[in-house]
């Protein structure tokens, strides 16, 4: 057995294409095992169907992060800051009995050559009866201050800065994700690099009332495979697509092999016109270009090939 294996390996070495193909198969098998063990199918399905709430921090239609490895490209990635981690500074000052000023300051460095896709601020108010109130202020690296408005905060609020039409008018018609990062000395295409600040200045009207905030500047790149229009990480689909594709490929190979053997056996056993009919059917099947025909049908009827096949 060992000698046969050595002869097989020595024979394969003489065919680089065979070694390369075997390497691809082994890689796909290893990736399939990793997918099944690290991300169970039930969790993958739940995450994939979870909607935008599950992928809240992901940008839409983003390219993979390794796109920045291309020389001369420096696209922005997502900046995710929360008030309960090291990325924010929080202060709390009592102004009067039952009146407390809270301030959350997010500071971050922006060093990219492009603009973010979206800007959003998520707020959570902790209170019993009286809702907190907050104002939002944006500071640029050159010292400019831009008001982002104010809001009474409920238990869960989202401020879609990029969709604020009043802010857009104050920025001269520019979308907020461009106008807030724009270098005033540029030709509307270059972002200003440096340290930015977002200040959430709030007032709470109960001693135990608090405000929590999370700021997300959605980038143009995300993950190893990017995202789709619903913010879903495409790496989940790729990971679980590997074992599914291998399983279908294996079943198709085994099924076609056994079917071919059975049909050939029937032709040999009965001979005569049965064998001749099987040979003619096989020849017709070989000369028909199945895939181009399916593509043509799909184009003529403006429907997907998969819909035609009933998949």
C-alpha positions as CSV (number, residue, x, y, z in Angstrom):
1,X,0.0,0.0,0.0
2,X,2.8,2.4,0.9
3,X,4.7,1.6,-2.4
4,X,1.5,2.2,-4.4
5,X,0.9,5.6,-2.6
6,X,4.5,6.6,-3.3
7,X,4.2,5.7,-7.0
8,X,0.9,7.6,-7.2
9,X,2.5,10.7,-5.6
10,X,5.6,10.5,-7.9
11,X,3.3,10.2,-10.9
12,X,1.3,13.2,-9.8
13,X,4.4,15.4,-9.4
14,X,5.0,15.0,-13.1
15,X,1.7,16.7,-13.8
16,X,1.6,20.2,-12.1
17,X,-2.0,20.7,-13.1
18,X,-3.0,17.6,-11.1
19,X,-1.1,18.9,-8.1
20,X,-2.7,22.3,-8.4
21,X,-6.2,20.8,-8.8
22,X,-5.6,18.6,-5.8
23,X,-4.5,21.6,-3.7
24,X,-7.7,23.5,-4.6
25,X,-9.8,20.5,-3.6
26,X,-8.0,20.1,-0.3
27,X,-8.3,23.8,0.4
28,X,-12.1,23.7,-0.3
29,X,-12.5,20.7,2.0
30,X,-10.6,22.4,4.8
31,X,-12.7,25.6,4.3
32,X,-15.9,23.5,4.4
33,X,-14.8,21.9,7.7
34,X,-14.0,25.3,9.1
35,X,-17.4,26.7,8.0
36,X,-19.4,23.9,9.6
37,X,-17.5,24.0,12.9
38,X,-17.1,27.8,13.3
39,X,-20.5,28.9,12.0
40,X,-23.3,26.3,12.5
41,X,-25.9,26.3,9.8
42,X,-28.7,27.5,12.1
43,X,-26.6,30.5,13.1
44,X,-25.6,31.3,9.6
45,X,-29.3,31.2,8.4
46,X,-30.4,33.3,11.3
47,X,-27.7,35.9,10.7
48,X,-28.3,36.0,6.9
49,X,-32.1,36.5,7.4
50,X,-31.7,38.9,10.3
51,X,-32.1,42.0,8.1
52,X,-30.4,45.3,8.6
53,X,-30.8,45.1,12.4
54,X,-28.4,42.2,12.5
55,X,-25.8,44.1,10.3
56,X,-26.4,47.6,11.6
57,X,-22.7,48.5,11.7
58,X,-22.0,47.3,8.1
59,X,-22.0,49.7,5.1
60,X,-24.1,48.9,2.0
61,X,-22.5,47.5,-1.1
62,X,-19.0,47.7,0.3
63,X,-15.9,46.3,-1.3
64,X,-13.5,44.0,0.6
65,X,-11.0,45.6,2.9
66,X,-8.0,44.2,1.0
67,X,-8.9,46.6,-1.8
68,X,-6.8,49.1,0.1
69,X,-3.7,46.9,-0.5
70,X,-3.7,48.0,-4.1
71,X,-1.1,50.8,-4.5
72,X,-2.5,54.3,-4.7
73,X,-5.9,53.3,-3.1
74,X,-6.9,54.5,0.4
75,X,-10.7,54.1,0.7
76,X,-12.4,54.7,4.1
77,X,-13.4,51.8,6.3
78,X,-16.2,51.9,8.9
79,X,-15.6,54.0,12.0
80,X,-17.7,52.6,14.9
81,X,-17.5,54.5,18.2
82,X,-19.6,53.9,21.3
83,X,-20.0,55.9,24.5
84,X,-19.2,52.9,26.7
85,X,-15.7,52.2,25.4
86,X,-12.4,54.0,25.2
87,X,-13.3,55.9,22.0
88,X,-15.5,58.4,23.9
89,X,-15.1,60.8,26.7
90,X,-18.1,61.3,29.0
91,X,-18.8,63.9,31.7
92,X,-21.7,64.5,34.0
93,X,-22.3,67.8,35.8
94,X,-25.3,68.5,38.1
95,X,-26.7,72.0,37.3
96,X,-29.6,71.9,39.7
97,X,-31.6,69.4,41.7
98,X,-33.1,67.1,39.0
99,X,-31.2,68.7,36.2
100,X,-27.9,67.1,35.0
101,X,-25.8,68.0,32.0
102,X,-24.1,65.0,30.3
103,X,-21.6,65.4,27.5
104,X,-20.2,62.6,25.3
105,X,-17.3,63.5,23.0
106,X,-16.2,61.2,20.2
107,X,-12.8,61.9,18.8
108,X,-11.3,60.1,15.8
109,X,-8.6,60.6,13.1
110,X,-9.7,60.5,9.5
111,X,-6.8,59.7,7.1
112,X,-8.6,58.4,4.0
113,X,-8.8,59.8,0.5
114,X,-12.5,59.2,0.0
115,X,-15.7,60.2,1.8
116,X,-17.8,57.9,4.0
117,X,-20.9,56.2,2.6
118,X,-23.3,57.2,5.5
119,X,-23.3,58.8,8.9
120,X,-25.5,57.7,11.7
121,X,-25.9,58.3,15.4
122,X,-27.8,55.8,17.6
123,X,-29.0,57.1,21.0
124,X,-30.4,55.2,24.0
125,X,-32.1,57.1,26.9
126,X,-32.4,55.6,30.3
127,X,-35.3,57.4,32.2
128,X,-38.5,56.8,34.1
129,X,-40.8,59.6,33.1
130,X,-39.0,62.6,31.7
131,X,-37.1,62.1,28.4
132,X,-33.6,63.5,28.1
133,X,-32.8,66.1,25.5
134,X,-29.5,66.4,23.5
135,X,-27.8,68.7,21.0
136,X,-25.2,67.5,18.5
137,X,-22.1,69.5,17.5
138,X,-19.5,68.6,14.8
139,X,-15.9,69.9,15.0
140,X,-13.5,69.7,12.1
141,X,-9.7,69.6,12.2
142,X,-9.4,73.3,11.2
143,X,-11.6,74.4,14.2
144,X,-15.0,74.9,12.4
145,X,-18.1,74.0,14.4
146,X,-21.2,72.7,12.7
147,X,-24.5,72.2,14.5
148,X,-26.2,68.8,13.7
149,X,-29.4,69.8,15.4
150,X,-31.1,68.5,18.6
151,X,-33.5,65.9,19.6
152,X,-35.6,64.6,22.6
153,X,-34.4,61.1,23.2
154,X,-36.6,58.1,23.8
155,X,-35.6,54.6,24.8
156,X,-34.1,54.1,21.4
157,X,-33.4,56.7,18.7
158,X,-31.5,56.8,15.5
159,X,-30.3,60.0,13.9
160,X,-29.6,59.4,10.2
161,X,-27.2,62.4,9.7
162,X,-26.8,61.6,6.0
163,X,-30.6,62.0,5.4
164,X,-30.9,65.3,7.2
165,X,-32.2,67.7,4.5
166,X,-31.9,70.8,6.7
167,X,-28.2,70.0,7.4
168,X,-27.7,69.5,3.7
169,X,-29.1,72.9,2.9
170,X,-26.8,74.5,5.5
171,X,-23.8,72.7,3.9
172,X,-24.5,74.4,0.6
173,X,-26.4,71.5,-1.0
174,X,-23.7,68.9,-0.3
175,X,-24.7,65.6,1.3
176,X,-23.7,65.6,5.0
177,X,-21.2,62.7,4.6
178,X,-19.3,64.9,2.1
179,X,-19.9,68.4,3.5
180,X,-18.8,67.5,7.0
181,X,-15.5,66.0,5.8
182,X,-14.8,68.3,2.9
183,X,-11.6,70.3,2.7
184,X,-12.8,73.9,2.2
185,X,-9.7,74.6,0.1
186,X,-10.4,71.8,-2.3
187,X,-12.6,71.4,-5.4
188,X,-15.3,69.4,-3.6
189,X,-13.5,66.1,-4.1
190,X,-10.9,65.9,-1.4
191,X,-11.7,65.2,2.3
192,X,-9.9,67.1,5.1
193,X,-7.7,64.8,7.0
194,X,-7.1,65.1,10.7
195,X,-8.9,64.8,14.0
196,X,-12.7,65.2,14.1
197,X,-15.0,65.5,17.1
198,X,-18.7,64.8,17.6
199,X,-20.1,66.2,20.8
200,X,-23.5,65.0,22.2
201,X,-24.5,67.6,24.8
202,X,-27.5,66.3,26.7
203,X,-29.7,67.4,29.6
204,X,-31.4,64.7,31.8
205,X,-34.1,65.6,34.3
206,X,-33.9,62.6,36.7
207,X,-31.0,61.7,39.0
208,X,-30.7,58.2,37.5
209,X,-31.4,59.2,33.9
210,X,-28.5,58.6,31.4
211,X,-27.8,58.9,27.7
212,X,-25.8,56.4,25.7
213,X,-24.6,57.0,22.2
214,X,-23.0,55.2,19.3
215,X,-21.6,57.0,16.2
216,X,-21.0,55.1,12.9
217,X,-19.3,56.6,9.8
218,X,-19.9,53.8,7.3
219,X,-16.9,53.2,5.0
220,X,-16.6,52.0,1.4
221,X,-14.8,48.8,2.4
222,X,-15.8,46.0,4.8
223,X,-14.7,42.5,5.6
224,X,-12.9,40.0,3.4
225,X,-15.7,39.7,0.9
226,X,-17.6,43.0,1.1
227,X,-21.3,43.5,1.8
228,X,-24.6,43.5,-0.2
229,X,-27.4,46.1,-0.4
230,X,-28.8,44.9,2.9
231,X,-25.5,45.3,4.7
232,X,-25.0,41.5,5.0
233,X,-21.4,40.3,5.2
234,X,-20.9,38.2,2.0
235,X,-18.3,36.1,3.8
236,X,-21.1,34.2,5.5
237,X,-22.5,33.2,2.1
238,X,-19.1,32.3,0.8
239,X,-18.2,30.2,3.8
240,X,-21.4,28.2,3.7
241,X,-21.5,28.1,-0.1
242,X,-18.3,26.0,-0.1
243,X,-19.7,22.9,1.7
244,X,-23.0,23.1,-0.2
245,X,-21.2,23.4,-3.6
246,X,-18.9,20.5,-2.7
247,X,-21.8,18.4,-1.6
248,X,-23.8,19.0,-4.7
249,X,-20.7,18.4,-6.9
250,X,-19.9,15.1,-5.1
251,X,-23.5,13.9,-5.4
252,X,-23.6,14.9,-9.1
253,X,-20.4,13.1,-9.8
254,X,-21.4,9.9,-8.0
255,X,-24.9,10.1,-9.5
256,X,-23.7,10.6,-13.1
257,X,-21.1,7.8,-12.7
258,X,-23.6,5.3,-11.5
259,X,-26.2,6.4,-14.1
260,X,-23.7,6.0,-16.9
261,X,-22.7,2.6,-15.7
262,X,-26.4,1.4,-15.4
263,X,-27.3,2.8,-18.9
264,X,-24.2,1.2,-20.4
265,X,-25.0,-2.1,-18.7
266,X,-28.5,-2.1,-20.1
267,X,-27.3,-1.4,-23.6
268,X,-24.7,-4.2,-23.4
269,X,-27.2,-6.7,-21.8
270,X,-30.0,-6.2,-24.2
271,X,-28.0,-5.2,-27.3
272,X,-29.8,-4.9,-30.6
273,X,-32.0,-1.8,-31.0
274,X,-31.8,-1.0,-27.3
275,X,-28.1,-0.5,-27.5
276,X,-28.4,1.5,-30.7
277,X,-31.1,3.8,-29.2
278,X,-28.9,4.5,-26.2
279,X,-26.0,5.3,-28.4
280,X,-28.1,7.8,-30.5
281,X,-29.5,9.5,-27.4
282,X,-26.0,9.8,-26.0
283,X,-24.7,11.4,-29.2
284,X,-27.6,13.9,-29.3
285,X,-26.9,14.8,-25.7
286,X,-23.2,15.4,-26.4
287,X,-23.8,17.7,-29.4
288,X,-26.5,19.9,-27.7
289,X,-25.0,23.0,-26.1
290,X,-27.3,22.9,-23.0
291,X,-26.0,26.1,-21.3
292,X,-26.2,28.4,-24.3
293,X,-29.7,27.2,-25.0
294,X,-30.7,27.9,-21.4
295,X,-29.2,31.4,-21.6
296,X,-31.0,32.1,-24.8
297,X,-34.3,31.0,-23.3
298,X,-33.7,33.0,-20.2
299,X,-32.9,36.1,-22.3
300,X,-36.0,35.7,-24.6
301,X,-38.4,35.3,-21.6
302,X,-36.6,37.9,-19.4
303,X,-36.4,35.3,-16.6
304,X,-33.7,33.8,-14.6
305,X,-32.3,30.4,-15.7
306,X,-32.9,29.2,-12.2
307,X,-36.6,30.2,-12.4
308,X,-36.9,28.2,-15.6
309,X,-35.4,25.2,-14.0
310,X,-37.7,25.6,-11.1
311,X,-34.9,26.0,-8.6
